[in-house]
Amino acid sequence: MPADTMKSNVKLAIRSAKFTDIPALLVLVEEAYRGGKATVAWKNEHDMVTGPRTSQDELSKYITATESSILVLESESESGTFAGCVCVEKHGADAHIGLLAVSPSFQNQGVGRRLLEYAENYGQTQFGCTSGVMWVLSGRDELLEFYRRRGYEKTGETVPFPAEEFGVTLLKGPPLFIVIRRRF
């Protein structure tokens, strides 16, 4: 896929993640979701949930499965320096898009929007999906607005937040995932 030049003049290239990327992906995801380092408060959920966002096992599963992939946006000049990542998983005609994480040092540069576009394109071209589906933690209204501007709409469905499964602590709750969808 093509390389992009972000505002910081760092050239970034998108590719599928490999097993050797897992340690860097764990750091990226934890900082982006729970690290409290976001440059804009709504881009982080550290005030709602504490504990791990993902695990080595979960990342391994997405990397090895035939109907999922983790895409990483990586510096062309510094291998292993990730601006962000996103997971795409085929569920019938839907591309489930998740784990969208932008490194705090690359926030406010269009990386999240670009990763979403890559994920949607990947779902269409690699899996033949006709729509994108995402689960957004309730209470993240600004994030829902970001996705709404990109064509996603609430489906009216919600999914319980499985805090016990992941060993996290809810600081505000009880949260649900709000299901949103965009037809391609």
C-alpha positions in Angstrom: 0.0 0.0 0.0 1.1 3.6 -0.5 3.2 5.6 1.9 1.8 8.7 3.5 3.6 11.8 4.7 2.0 13.1 7.9 2.2 16.7 9.2 5.4 15.8 11.1 7.0 15.0 7.7 7.5 11.3 8.7 6.7 9.0 5.8 4.4 6.2 6.9 3.6 2.9 5.2 0.7 0.5 5.9 1.3 -3.2 6.2 0.0 -6.3 7.9 1.4 -7.0 11.4 3.8 -9.9 12.0 4.4 -11.9 15.2 7.6 -9.9 15.8 5.4 -6.7 16.0 3.5 -7.9 19.0 5.6 -6.3 21.8 5.4 -2.9 20.0 1.7 -3.3 19.3 1.0 -4.0 23.0 2.8 -0.8 24.0 1.0 1.2 21.3 -2.5 -0.1 22.1 -2.0 0.4 25.9 -0.7 4.0 25.5 -3.4 4.9 23.0 -6.3 3.4 25.0 -5.4 3.4 28.6 -2.1 5.3 29.0 -3.5 8.7 29.7 -1.1 10.3 27.2 -3.6 11.3 24.6 -3.2 14.8 23.3 -7.0 15.2 23.3 -9.0 13.7 26.2 -11.6 12.0 24.1 -9.0 9.9 22.3 -8.3 7.9 25.4 -10.5 5.9 27.8 -8.1 5.9 30.8 -10.7 7.8 32.9 -13.3 5.1 32.2 -11.4 1.8 32.3 -8.1 0.6 33.8 -6.2 -2.5 33.1 -5.0 -4.2 29.8 -6.8 -3.3 26.6 -5.4 -6.4 24.8 -3.1 -9.3 25.2 -0.3 -11.1 23.4 -2.7 -14.0 22.8 -5.4 -11.8 21.3 -3.0 -10.1 19.0 -1.5 -13.5 17.9 -5.0 -14.7 17.2 -5.8 -11.8 14.8 -2.4 -12.1 13.1 -2.7 -15.8 12.4 -6.4 -16.1 11.5 -7.3 -16.3 7.8 -10.2 -13.9 8.2 -8.6 -11.2 10.2 -5.5 -8.9 10.1 -3.9 -6.2 12.1 -2.8 -3.3 9.9 0.1 -1.2 11.2 1.0 2.3 10.0 4.8 2.3 10.4 7.6 4.9 9.9 9.5 4.1 6.7 12.7 5.4 8.1 12.4 3.8 11.6 11.2 0.2 11.3 9.1 -0.7 14.3 8.0 2.8 15.0 4.2 2.6 14.7 2.0 5.6 14.2 -1.0 3.4 14.7 -2.8 0.1 14.1 -6.3 -1.2 13.4 -7.7 -4.7 13.3 -10.1 -6.0 10.5 -12.0 -9.2 11.0 -14.5 -10.7 8.6 -17.9 -11.6 10.1 -20.1 -12.6 7.1 -20.6 -9.5 5.0 -19.3 -7.3 7.8 -15.8 -6.1 8.3 -15.5 -5.8 12.1 -13.1 -2.9 12.7 -11.5 -2.6 16.1 -8.3 -2.0 18.1 -7.9 1.3 16.2 -5.1 2.9 18.1 -3.0 6.0 17.3 0.2 6.7 19.1 -0.1 9.8 21.2 2.9 11.3 19.4 1.0 11.0 16.1 -2.5 12.2 17.2 -4.1 15.1 15.5 -2.4 14.4 12.2 -5.2 12.4 10.5 -3.7 9.0 11.4 -7.0 7.7 12.9 -9.0 8.7 9.8 -6.4 7.2 7.5 -6.3 3.9 9.5 -10.1 3.7 9.3 -10.0 4.2 5.5 -7.3 1.4 5.2 -9.4 -0.9 7.3 -12.5 -0.3 5.3 -10.6 -0.8 2.0 -9.0 -4.0 3.4 -12.4 -5.4 4.4 -13.8 -4.7 1.0 -10.8 -5.9 -1.1 -9.5 -8.8 1.0 -12.7 -10.1 2.5 -15.4 -9.0 0.1 -17.3 -7.2 2.9 -20.1 -4.8 2.2 -20.1 -2.9 5.4 -18.0 -1.9 8.4 -19.1 -2.5 12.0 -17.5 -1.1 15.1 -18.2 -1.3 18.8 -17.7 1.9 20.7 -17.6 2.2 24.5 -20.7 4.1 25.8 -19.9 7.5 27.2 -17.4 8.2 24.4 -19.7 10.7 22.6 -16.8 12.6 20.9 -15.5 9.3 19.4 -19.0 8.4 18.2 -19.2 11.8 16.5 -15.8 11.2 14.8 -17.2 8.0 13.4 -20.6 9.6 12.5 -18.7 12.1 10.4 -17.2 9.2 8.5 -20.6 7.7 7.7 -21.1 5.3 10.6 -24.6 5.2 12.2 -25.8 3.7 15.4 -27.6 0.4 14.8 -29.6 0.5 18.0 -27.7 -2.6 19.2 -25.6 -2.7 22.3 -23.2 -5.4 23.6 -22.3 -5.8 27.3 -18.7 -4.7 28.2 -16.9 -7.9 29.3 -14.8 -6.4 32.1 -14.4 -9.7 34.0 -13.0 -11.5 30.9 -10.1 -9.1 30.5 -9.2 -8.3 34.1 -10.0 -4.6 33.8 -11.5 -2.2 36.4 -14.5 0.0 35.4 -14.1 3.5 36.7 -17.4 4.6 35.3 -20.1 2.3 34.5 -21.7 0.1 33.7 -20.5 0.6 30.2 -21.9 -1.0 27.1 -20.5 -1.2 23.6 -22.7 0.8 21.1 -22.7 -0.9 17.7 -22.3 1.3 14.7 -22.3 0.5 11.0 -21.4 2.0 7.6 -22.3 0.5 4.3 -19.5 0.5 1.8 
